Amino acid sequence: MTVTAIVGANWGDEGKGKMTDVFAAKSSFVVRFQGGSNAGHTIINHYGKFALRMLPSGVFYPSVTNIIGPGTALDTAVLIGELQGLAERGVPKPKLLISERAQVVLPIHRLFDELEEKRLGAQSFGSTKRGIAPFYADKYAKLGIQIGDLYDHSRLRERLEQSLAAKNILLQHLYGHPVLEPSDLMAQLQQEAAELAPFVCDTTELLQAAYANGESILLEGQLGALRDPDHGIYPFTTSSSTLAGYAPVGAGIPARAVTDVIAVVKAYSSCVGAGPFVCELEGAEAHELRLRGGDAGEFGVNTGRPRRMGWFDAVATRYGCQMQGATEVALTNLDVLGYLDEIPVCAAYELEDGIITDKFPVTSKLYAARPVVERLPGWRTDISNVSSYDELPEQAKRYVDFVEARIGVQITTVSVGPRREQVVKR
């Protein structure tokens, strides 16, 4: 039996969607276990290029059952839109199931996200404004609404009344916004609930049975270890755990079930959003790497914002792999570095007191940290057409060896392009 978690080792944007798409071919189930529509996973296949925000990345395989687990932040409007988008582009209707325990991102969550970011101004956290922080605040304040609640009219109204009682005071007196009534939300929520009703079921029971039967289950994470609220660059984090340790909780299977953790690592660094980023590049150097990165450059899948760019950060990546409990690593975007004569890497940090360290420090110490840079020879050639690891130039293999040695986890898979077939085993 195999239960595998695919998670990010860094700030997100590592290429998890592509790797999930690759590994989904041999899986029975692909499960989203946390997060919502605030980050996208890019997949390129014979249907075209897709940016999935709510759907699991196994939806392009008719044989795979895709599950939105109880740990997710379910944006019903985005999910319905994505399903319609797949159909319009000729993708066969995917096998999709939604946990009846999944909680719903409400329009008021998105509204509060926008109002608060506007209020904070220059002190904002770089939110995607998809309502994620207000959603999780409600969840843990016991004001959340499970999708199962949407099918009980009186219960839904009661839950909305409880949720809006305090929110309307804030809307009126903090944000100067008109108050809301339950009726302002009811019609839309019930309409969306009706559209999603065929997909809603007890996914926990299903996955528990699949695990007991030894079926292959792939758990798909969102963002990366450095965005985890407990172990990341708090407060510039997301609001749900991005770690593989949370995967069985968010999916609804036993903690002992996860046997393999694939940490996805990019061959350089990129980041969307605010917060300390020790290896960050500026100016023309960052611009060129950004334009060369990925299929259409390094821009946020969900936001379209230019990603902040940097060279590979061994300190942050080693820490991220440790926090994820990585059993192996998939290294992505190696082909992007083929334009360089030599490749800088951040091998260590110099802290404010002059101490050189390879340990990832607490957020307060990151602001003054400076990268200690080493340089490796480049390969100055296009490697996007290689079909086996042995075909890579020796300098590219040396780069992979360097990354592996610094993070302390075996690199088993290398991506040399954006399409699913541009992956080689090592």
Salt bridges, closest charged atoms under 4 A:
ASP13 OD1 - ARG307 NH2 3.30
GLU14 OE1 - LYS16 NZ 2.72
ASP21 OD2 - ARG420 NE 2.85
ASP75 OD2 - ARG110 NH1 3.00
ASP75 OD2 - ARG130 NH2 3.12
GLU116 OE2 - ARG119 NH2 2.69
ASP138 OD2 - HIS109 NE2 2.84
ASP138 OD2 - LYS167 NZ 2.77
ASP149 OD1 - ARG155 NE 2.59
GLU220 OE2 - HIS41 ND1 2.58
GLU280 OE1 - ARG308 NH2 2.89
GLU288 OE2 - ARG292 NE 3.18
ASP295 OD2 - LYS49 NZ 3.48
GLU298 OE2 - LYS266 NZ 3.01
GLU298 OE1 - ARG307 NH1 2.46
ASP341 OD1 - ARG380 NE 3.37
GLU342 OE2 - ARG375 NH1 3.78
ASP358 OD1 - LYS359 NZ 3.02
GLU374 OE2 - ARG406 NH2 3.12
GLU394 OE2 - LYS397 NZ 3.43
ASP401 OD1 - ARG426 NH2 2.72
GLU404 OE2 - ARG426 NH1 2.57
GLU421 OE2 - ARG419 NE 2.98
